[in-house]
Structures are given as structure tokens and as C-alpha cells.
């Protein structure tokens, strides 16, 4: 009887450990998926920001050229006047 009780208690303990490990695995899987979703969201946001940066850089360069051209025109007008 003592051996059977000992084996029964070992089995019960191993079953509890197994259940705990399975629960920890499910939680880890859930967290991994949440992180993966966040990673995809952030990657998409980064791509959108890259496009916005490129657009703004083009606009800055265009406006800088326009200002330089207008300033050159002013210099030319002053020389003529």
C-alpha cells in the first residue's frame, strides 16, 4: 500500500507540474502572438513614417530651391535697379 500511495502522489504531483507547464506554454504563446501583432503594427507604422519623411524631404528641398531662385531674382533686380 505504501508504494501505491507513493506512486499515486508522484503521479498527482507530475500531473500538477504538467498542467502548470501547459498553462505557462499557453500564456507564452498568447504573449508571443501579441508581440508579433505589435511588431507588424510597428513595422507598418515605420514604413508609413519613412514615406512621410521622404515626402517632407522632397518638399524641403523644393522649397529651398524656390527660395534660392527668388533670392537670386532679388539680387538680379537690385543690380538692374
C-alpha atoms as an extended CHARMM CRD file, in Angstrom:
* protein
*
        81  EXT
         1         1  UNK       CA              0.0000000000        0.0000000000        0.0000000000  PROA      1               0.0000000000
         2         2  UNK       CA              2.7750000000        2.4480000000        0.8250000000  PROA      2               0.0000000000
         3         3  UNK       CA              4.3720000000        2.0130000000       -2.5740000000  PROA      3               0.0000000000
         4         4  UNK       CA              0.9860000000        2.5400000000       -4.2940000000  PROA      4               0.0000000000
         5         5  UNK       CA              0.3690000000        5.7310000000       -2.2800000000  PROA      5               0.0000000000
         6         6  UNK       CA              3.8580000000        6.9300000000       -3.0530000000  PROA      6               0.0000000000
         7         7  UNK       CA              3.3350000000        6.2590000000       -6.7590000000  PROA      7               0.0000000000
         8         8  UNK       CA             -0.1210000000        7.8710000000       -6.6560000000  PROA      8               0.0000000000
         9         9  UNK       CA              1.3170000000       11.0090000000       -5.0320000000  PROA      9               0.0000000000
        10        10  UNK       CA              4.1800000000       11.1310000000       -7.5490000000  PROA      10              0.0000000000
        11        11  UNK       CA              1.6980000000       10.8070000000      -10.4120000000  PROA      11              0.0000000000
        12        12  UNK       CA             -0.5080000000       13.5330000000       -8.9260000000  PROA      12              0.0000000000
        13        13  UNK       CA              2.4990000000       15.8350000000       -8.4880000000  PROA      13              0.0000000000
        14        14  UNK       CA              3.6620000000       15.2040000000      -12.0530000000  PROA      14              0.0000000000
        15        15  UNK       CA              0.1570000000       15.8880000000      -13.3470000000  PROA      15              0.0000000000
        16        16  UNK       CA              0.0960000000       19.2280000000      -11.4910000000  PROA      16              0.0000000000
        17        17  UNK       CA              3.5040000000       20.1050000000      -12.9050000000  PROA      17              0.0000000000
        18        18  UNK       CA              2.3190000000       19.1170000000      -16.3830000000  PROA      18              0.0000000000
        19        19  UNK       CA             -0.7830000000       21.2920000000      -16.0540000000  PROA      19              0.0000000000
        20        20  UNK       CA              1.3450000000       24.2010000000      -14.8370000000  PROA      20              0.0000000000
        21        21  UNK       CA              3.7660000000       23.7560000000      -17.7310000000  PROA      21              0.0000000000
        22        22  UNK       CA              0.9040000000       23.5910000000      -20.2390000000  PROA      22              0.0000000000
        23        23  UNK       CA             -0.6630000000       26.7420000000      -18.7700000000  PROA      23              0.0000000000
        24        24  UNK       CA              2.6990000000       28.5420000000      -18.8880000000  PROA      24              0.0000000000
        25        25  UNK       CA              3.0820000000       27.4300000000      -22.5100000000  PROA      25              0.0000000000
        26        26  UNK       CA             -0.3750000000       28.7830000000      -23.4230000000  PROA      26              0.0000000000
        27        27  UNK       CA              0.4210000000       32.1070000000      -21.7250000000  PROA      27              0.0000000000
        28        28  UNK       CA              3.7580000000       32.3170000000      -23.5200000000  PROA      28              0.0000000000
        29        29  UNK       CA              2.0780000000       31.5190000000      -26.8470000000  PROA      29              0.0000000000
        30        30  UNK       CA             -0.5190000000       34.2340000000      -26.2220000000  PROA      30              0.0000000000
        31        31  UNK       CA              2.1780000000       36.7800000000      -25.3210000000  PROA      31              0.0000000000
        32        32  UNK       CA              4.2280000000       35.7930000000      -28.3800000000  PROA      32              0.0000000000
        33        33  UNK       CA              1.2410000000       36.3570000000      -30.6490000000  PROA      33              0.0000000000
        34        34  UNK       CA              0.5280000000       39.7230000000      -29.0350000000  PROA      34              0.0000000000
        35        35  UNK       CA              4.1500000000       40.7790000000      -29.5640000000  PROA      35              0.0000000000
        36        36  UNK       CA              4.0050000000       39.5440000000      -33.1560000000  PROA      36              0.0000000000
        37        37  UNK       CA              0.8800000000       41.6230000000      -33.8120000000  PROA      37              0.0000000000
        38        38  UNK       CA              2.5650000000       44.6710000000      -32.2560000000  PROA      38              0.0000000000
        39        39  UNK       CA              5.6910000000       44.0390000000      -34.3450000000  PROA      39              0.0000000000
        40        40  UNK       CA              3.6320000000       44.0020000000      -37.5550000000  PROA      40              0.0000000000
        41        41  UNK       CA              1.8130000000       47.1930000000      -36.4790000000  PROA      41              0.0000000000
        42        42  UNK       CA              5.0770000000       48.9660000000      -35.6950000000  PROA      42              0.0000000000
        43        43  UNK       CA              6.6600000000       47.7840000000      -38.9420000000  PROA      43              0.0000000000
        44        44  UNK       CA              3.7050000000       49.2130000000      -40.8880000000  PROA      44              0.0000000000
        45        45  UNK       CA              3.9490000000       52.4680000000      -38.9200000000  PROA      45              0.0000000000
        46        46  UNK       CA              7.6680000000       52.6710000000      -39.6550000000  PROA      46              0.0000000000
        47        47  UNK       CA              7.0080000000       52.2400000000      -43.3730000000  PROA      47              0.0000000000
        48        48  UNK       CA              4.3790000000       54.9980000000      -43.2570000000  PROA      48              0.0000000000
        49        49  UNK       CA              6.7910000000       57.2990000000      -41.4270000000  PROA      49              0.0000000000
        50        50  UNK       CA              9.5400000000       56.5480000000      -43.9440000000  PROA      50              0.0000000000
        51        51  UNK       CA              7.2070000000       57.6080000000      -46.7670000000  PROA      51              0.0000000000
        52        52  UNK       CA              6.2390000000       60.7580000000      -44.8480000000  PROA      52              0.0000000000
        53        53  UNK       CA              9.9160000000       61.5940000000      -44.2160000000  PROA      53              0.0000000000
        54        54  UNK       CA             10.7480000000       61.1780000000      -47.9140000000  PROA      54              0.0000000000
        55        55  UNK       CA              7.8040000000       63.3570000000      -48.9230000000  PROA      55              0.0000000000
        56        56  UNK       CA              8.7880000000       66.0510000000      -46.4280000000  PROA      56              0.0000000000
        57        57  UNK       CA             12.4280000000       65.9270000000      -47.5170000000  PROA      57              0.0000000000
        58        58  UNK       CA             11.3660000000       66.4210000000      -51.1480000000  PROA      58              0.0000000000
        59        59  UNK       CA              9.1790000000       69.3470000000      -50.1100000000  PROA      59              0.0000000000
        60        60  UNK       CA             12.0150000000       70.8970000000      -48.0840000000  PROA      60              0.0000000000
        61        61  UNK       CA             14.4380000000       70.5420000000      -50.9860000000  PROA      61              0.0000000000
        62        62  UNK       CA             11.9110000000       72.0150000000      -53.4240000000  PROA      62              0.0000000000
        63        63  UNK       CA             11.1730000000       74.9830000000      -51.1300000000  PROA      63              0.0000000000
        64        64  UNK       CA             14.9040000000       75.5550000000      -50.5580000000  PROA      64              0.0000000000
        65        65  UNK       CA             15.4680000000       75.6860000000      -54.3210000000  PROA      65              0.0000000000
        66        66  UNK       CA             12.4960000000       78.0210000000      -54.7700000000  PROA      66              0.0000000000
        67        67  UNK       CA             13.7720000000       80.3790000000      -52.0380000000  PROA      67              0.0000000000
        68        68  UNK       CA             17.2680000000       80.3550000000      -53.5750000000  PROA      68              0.0000000000
        69        69  UNK       CA             15.8100000000       81.1500000000      -57.0030000000  PROA      69              0.0000000000
        70        70  UNK       CA             13.7270000000       84.0110000000      -55.5940000000  PROA      70              0.0000000000
        71        71  UNK       CA             16.7210000000       85.3720000000      -53.6820000000  PROA      71              0.0000000000
        72        72  UNK       CA             18.7790000000       85.2190000000      -56.8620000000  PROA      72              0.0000000000
        73        73  UNK       CA             15.9920000000       87.0670000000      -58.6530000000  PROA      73              0.0000000000
        74        74  UNK       CA             16.0360000000       89.7730000000      -55.9660000000  PROA      74              0.0000000000
        75        75  UNK       CA             19.8120000000       90.1730000000      -56.3290000000  PROA      75              0.0000000000
        76        76  UNK       CA             19.4090000000       90.4670000000      -60.0790000000  PROA      76              0.0000000000
        77        77  UNK       CA             16.6060000000       93.0570000000      -59.7110000000  PROA      77              0.0000000000
        78        78  UNK       CA             18.7490000000       95.1220000000      -57.2940000000  PROA      78              0.0000000000
        79        79  UNK       CA             21.6880000000       95.0810000000      -59.6730000000  PROA      79              0.0000000000
        80        80  UNK       CA             19.4620000000       96.2720000000      -62.5340000000  PROA      80              0.0000000000
        81        81  UNK       CA             17.7440000000       98.9230000000      -60.3990000000  PROA      81              0.0000000000
